[in-house]
Amino acid sequence: MREIIVVGAGAAGLFAAGTLLEQGCKNVTLMEQMDAPGKKLAITGKGRCNLTNNCDLETFLKNIRTNPRFLYSAASALPPAAVMDLFEHKLGVPLKTERGRRVFPVSDAAGDIVQALVRRAKDAKMLRGKAVELLIEDGEGSPRAAGVRLEDGRAIAADAVLVATGGVSYPVTGSTGIGYKLARQAGHTVVPPQPSLVSLVAKDAATCRRMAGLSLRNVGLTLLQDGKAVYNELGEMLFTHFGLSGPMVLSASAYIGDMAKHKYTVSIDLKPALDAEKLDARLQRDFAELANRDTANALDKLLPASLRPVMLERWGADPQRKANQITKAERRRLGELTKDFRIEIKNRGDLDHAVITSGGVAVKEVDPKTMQSKKLPGLYFAGEVLDVDGYTGGYNLQVAWCTAFAAAVAMSKGE
């Protein structure tokens, strides 16, 4: 009877453990250093859990930033449709598809996804502990993974070990990078981890701080690299005390390259439903209705309260003049700022607050069909620990599911 250890009870680890049990494996140990499984999964999607994307295989692969070809086999075996079917019809979690084909539980509760995965893996042996070293045995002169040693000194033997420890983003949830240490012990190359899908730090953080907490919905966001648009989307964003965050900003961050070589600017269209002509007509109506108010109070109908003083400063109009004295040229200037409100970017946010980690175990050293190490037989990898990452929209959790599935099926067969 094969003994299998899954290191890490996050998205990939829980999914792998459940799949191993379904494949008939009886002796599955699920190891987790935190006090409960699925800590990071429980906070994904602002606590709603965007668990996959309702798209076909080709679209999924197009939304993988790093090493998409590596996922072809695994994603073919478990595409998004299969993941949705599993959660809805086998695990009893009703799902819904929202803008951008993003898939969420109907309950909008990430905890429902965590609980479903925990139930599916309930027959695995849960072991609290931190794996710090691989046990490697020389089987007839050929080294192979034979278990793990825990931080407290315990040695747990196994026929196969799956490393599903995540990256190094949000370390408070257990993503401490221990998987990279285990991979290096087995001789693997680890691509240096970088924050991906992260908030952005503004050069003028003080201005953003004045608007901190302001959430903008249904606005347009364009990321400019040296003045050229490299990303554009319509949706939601947020001002923070240091810059910008929210779904569109996280997506945009994935398109930022070498900040030492390029200048990056975010352009916000505050009224994307109105073209320049319709916006000007709207401004004329607003100013006519507020004719006797000072210009300082003439933006009440146009913009949220915390944004108004910032816009007024950029606009440069005399705040004490009456709204009915605003000139056509001034009105046109306000319209241009409304359609192109710019924030220069200084840097990405840090790994402590990144949604995912870019980098990890080099995929050229991993079998794409089985997720088994090409360096050490009996060692497997799944999820964020691998050098594979995608854009926002459920793609990264789909990576976790399909790589975990491929590894579990292979492990159950002894491949």
Helices and strands as residue ranges (DSSP letters): E 3-7, H 11-22, E 27-32, G 41-43, H 44-47, E 52-53, H 57-62, E 64-66, G 68-71, H 72-77, H 80-85, I 86-90, E 95-97, G 99-101, E 102-105, H 110-120, E 125-128, E 131-139, E 142-150, E 155-157, E 160-163, G 171-173, H 178-185, E 190-196, E 200-202, H 205-210, E 215-225, E 228-239, E 243-245, H 247-253, E 264-269, H 276-289, G 295-297, G 305-307, H 308-315, G 323-325, H 328-339, E 341-348, G 351-353, E 356-361, G 363-365, E 379-381, G 383-385, E 389-390, H 395-413
